[in-house]
């Protein structure tokens, strides 16, 4: 697969927007200029998908639109750090 099409594992930097998106909160604003790693691409708007970004210290995941990120296409993707156990938020079945 073309490395420019692979986003999961890529390094991204949150852009400083000319016009702040309506969805931005204080959490989004605090990460402007910071670099994180793409953990997932949420299915939906193919032109401007929702991107799950984890930051280096591993304490926070923030969702951004692809248009709000600068992707380092030249760097090889890395496996994102896992944050907890998969599906740990779901109720346990006996």
Backbone as CSV, one residue per row, in Angstrom:
resi,resn,N_x,N_y,N_z,CA_x,CA_y,CA_z,C_x,C_y,C_z
1,UNK,0.848,-1.183,0.000,0.000,0.000,0.000,0.885,1.236,0.000
2,UNK,0.437,2.281,-0.668,1.152,3.550,-0.756,1.305,4.154,0.642
3,UNK,2.551,4.473,1.045,2.801,4.982,2.398,2.121,6.322,2.658
4,UNK,1.782,7.068,1.601,1.079,8.336,1.805,-0.391,8.114,2.120
5,UNK,-0.887,6.904,1.879,-2.288,6.595,2.173,-2.442,5.994,3.568
6,UNK,-1.377,5.480,4.138,-1.428,4.887,5.470,-1.361,6.009,6.496
7,UNK,-2.351,6.084,7.378,-2.341,7.120,8.406,-2.089,6.551,9.800
8,UNK,-2.622,5.376,10.103,-2.455,4.813,11.443,-0.967,4.589,11.704
9,UNK,-0.497,5.141,12.809,0.905,5.030,13.183,1.747,6.205,12.736
10,UNK,1.185,7.071,11.884,1.941,8.232,11.394,2.002,9.321,12.463
11,UNK,3.058,10.094,12.390,3.234,11.247,13.255,2.454,12.416,12.654
12,UNK,1.706,13.130,13.495,0.935,14.292,13.048,1.155,15.446,14.014
13,UNK,1.058,16.648,13.482,1.149,17.858,14.297,-0.160,18.617,14.148
14,UNK,-0.692,19.083,15.264,-1.940,19.843,15.245,-1.630,21.242,14.729
15,UNK,-2.307,21.614,13.647,-2.101,22.926,13.029,-2.764,24.030,13.845
16,UNK,-2.199,25.217,13.720,-2.828,26.404,14.279,-3.820,26.902,13.233
17,UNK,-5.114,26.803,13.511,-6.100,27.141,12.477,-6.220,28.647,12.245
18,UNK,-6.447,29.009,10.969,-6.736,30.410,10.646,-8.089,30.785,11.243
19,UNK,-9.040,29.902,11.043,-10.370,30.039,11.630,-10.602,28.790,12.470
20,UNK,-10.841,28.991,13.753,-10.997,27.845,14.648,-12.250,27.043,14.313
21,UNK,-12.112,25.717,14.165,-13.291,24.877,13.905,-14.288,24.960,15.063
22,UNK,-15.562,24.793,14.739,-16.614,24.874,15.763,-16.452,23.817,16.843
23,UNK,-15.865,22.674,16.481,-15.752,21.587,17.456,-14.606,21.769,18.448
24,UNK,-13.705,22.731,18.229,-12.566,22.922,19.120,-13.028,23.286,20.528
25,UNK,-12.391,22.620,21.503,-12.604,22.919,22.922,-11.245,23.316,23.493
26,UNK,-11.190,23.558,24.792,-9.911,23.876,25.428,-8.909,22.739,25.251
27,UNK,-9.388,21.491,25.227,-8.512,20.328,25.044,-7.854,20.395,23.665
28,UNK,-8.633,20.712,22.629,-8.086,20.836,21.273,-7.087,21.987,21.190
29,UNK,-7.446,23.121,21.754,-6.576,24.315,21.711,-5.243,24.057,22.410
30,UNK,-5.273,23.315,23.504,-4.047,23.049,24.274,-3.042,22.227,23.475
31,UNK,-3.498,21.474,22.482,-2.617,20.595,21.698,-2.114,21.234,20.399
32,UNK,-2.568,22.454,20.082,-2.101,23.125,18.863,-0.580,23.245,18.913
33,UNK,0.069,22.826,17.827,1.525,22.867,17.741,2.203,21.621,18.274
34,UNK,1.466,20.748,18.941,2.047,19.529,19.493,1.964,18.389,18.491
35,UNK,2.866,17.430,18.657,2.934,16.273,17.770,2.437,15.041,18.506
36,UNK,1.622,14.253,17.804,1.099,13.010,18.350,1.168,11.925,17.294
37,UNK,0.536,10.807,17.572,0.543,9.663,16.668,-0.900,9.266,16.369
38,UNK,-1.188,8.960,15.101,-2.525,8.539,14.700,-2.790,7.137,15.244
39,UNK,-3.872,7.009,16.002,-4.275,5.717,16.554,-5.340,5.063,15.705
40,UNK,-6.195,5.867,15.075,-7.277,5.307,14.263,-7.871,6.378,13.369
41,UNK,-8.495,5.919,12.302,-9.263,6.776,11.415,-10.710,6.316,11.541
42,UNK,-11.599,7.234,11.900,-12.998,6.904,12.102,-13.719,6.952,10.762
43,UNK,-14.431,5.876,10.445,-15.173,5.822,9.180,-16.210,6.937,9.147
44,UNK,-16.396,7.475,7.968,-17.379,8.552,7.812,-17.004,9.403,6.626
45,UNK,-16.799,10.671,6.862,-16.479,11.634,5.813,-15.115,11.313,5.208
46,UNK,-15.103,10.772,3.995,-13.845,10.365,3.364,-12.970,11.550,3.004
47,UNK,-13.577,12.695,2.725,-12.795,13.870,2.339,-12.077,14.488,3.540
48,UNK,-12.685,14.430,4.716,-12.089,15.018,5.915,-12.428,14.154,7.121
49,UNK,-11.798,12.954,7.208,-12.163,12.016,8.279,-11.769,12.496,9.671
50,UNK,-12.420,11.891,10.645,-12.108,12.118,12.045,-10.919,11.225,12.392
51,UNK,-9.900,11.812,13.019,-8.656,11.111,13.325,-8.457,11.057,14.841
52,UNK,-8.205,9.862,15.354,-7.933,9.659,16.780,-6.425,9.806,16.971
53,UNK,-6.017,10.814,17.752,-4.593,11.121,17.939,-4.216,10.923,19.405
54,UNK,-3.156,10.154,19.635,-2.617,9.962,20.970,-1.337,10.779,21.099
55,UNK,-1.104,11.323,22.270,0.073,12.161,22.471,1.128,11.426,23.287
56,UNK,2.357,11.844,23.140,3.551,11.128,23.605,3.465,10.663,25.055
57,UNK,2.956,11.489,25.927,2.931,11.082,27.329,1.887,10.006,27.595
58,UNK,1.007,9.749,26.595,0.068,8.640,26.708,-1.093,8.850,27.647
59,UNK,-1.328,10.073,28.064,-2.414,10.300,29.012,-3.681,10.807,28.360
60,UNK,-3.614,11.141,27.071,-4.792,11.716,26.448,-4.897,11.356,24.969
61,UNK,-6.101,11.069,24.564,-6.451,10.844,23.170,-7.381,11.988,22.789
62,UNK,-7.152,12.596,21.632,-7.990,13.699,21.171,-8.370,13.420,19.721
63,UNK,-9.609,13.699,19.369,-10.077,13.525,17.996,-9.999,14.848,17.251
64,UNK,-9.446,14.798,16.043,-9.343,15.962,15.163,-9.819,15.585,13.775
65,UNK,-10.177,16.561,12.981,-10.416,16.352,11.564,-9.049,16.329,10.881
66,UNK,-8.929,15.543,9.820,-7.664,15.439,9.094,-7.172,16.805,8.634
67,UNK,-8.076,17.686,8.248,-7.697,19.020,7.776,-7.008,19.847,8.858
68,UNK,-7.166,19.471,10.122,-6.562,20.211,11.230,-5.202,19.663,11.644
69,UNK,-4.687,18.702,10.867,-3.420,18.050,11.193,-2.443,18.138,10.027
70,UNK,-1.171,18.214,10.350,-0.103,18.070,9.356,0.472,16.677,9.539
71,UNK,0.426,15.878,8.485,0.892,14.492,8.555,2.318,14.413,8.043
72,UNK,3.194,13.723,8.791,4.573,13.486,8.354,4.560,12.231,7.487
73,UNK,4.327,12.420,6.182,4.218,11.291,5.258,5.557,10.592,5.019
74,UNK,6.664,11.278,5.279,7.975,10.695,5.009,8.418,9.709,6.076
75,UNK,7.889,9.835,7.272,8.278,8.945,8.371,7.526,7.623,8.257
76,UNK,8.194,6.548,8.616,7.561,5.233,8.641,6.540,5.210,9.777
77,UNK,5.373,4.591,9.548,4.398,4.496,10.637,4.917,3.604,11.758
78,UNK,4.573,3.948,12.982,4.920,3.140,14.148,3.631,2.620,14.762
79,UNK,3.716,1.515,15.445,2.542,0.984,16.123,2.218,1.917,17.288
80,UNK,0.991,2.478,17.293,0.633,3.378,18.390,0.619,2.661,19.730
81,UNK,0.980,3.391,20.792,0.948,2.848,22.148,-0.495,2.537,22.521
82,UNK,-0.719,1.389,23.117,-2.072,1.008,23.534,-2.410,1.713,24.845
83,UNK,-3.648,2.112,24.945,-4.137,2.814,26.129,-5.221,1.978,26.775
84,UNK,-4.839,1.056,27.612,-5.810,0.215,28.285,-6.080,-1.068,27.527
85,UNK,-7.066,-1.792,27.985,-7.432,-3.077,27.408,-8.582,-2.857,26.437
86,UNK,-8.475,-3.467,25.264,-9.527,-3.318,24.258,-10.872,-3.733,24.836
87,UNK,-11.868,-2.889,24.612,-13.257,-3.110,25.041,-13.415,-3.104,26.556
88,UNK,-12.455,-2.556,27.283,-12.553,-2.549,28.753,-13.692,-1.654,29.241
89,UNK,-14.197,-0.793,28.386,-15.291,0.101,28.756,-16.667,-0.575,28.634
90,UNK,-16.678,-1.760,28.019,-17.949,-2.457,27.828,-18.290,-3.304,29.040
91,UNK,-19.599,-3.517,29.296,-19.987,-4.350,30.444,-19.488,-5.781,30.278
92,UNK,-19.118,-6.405,31.366,-18.631,-7.779,31.352,-19.810,-8.747,31.341
93,UNK,-19.724,-9.752,30.499,-20.779,-10.783,30.435,-20.323,-11.999,31.229
94,UNK,-21.256,-12.596,31.945,-20.904,-13.799,32.733,-21.004,-15.028,31.908
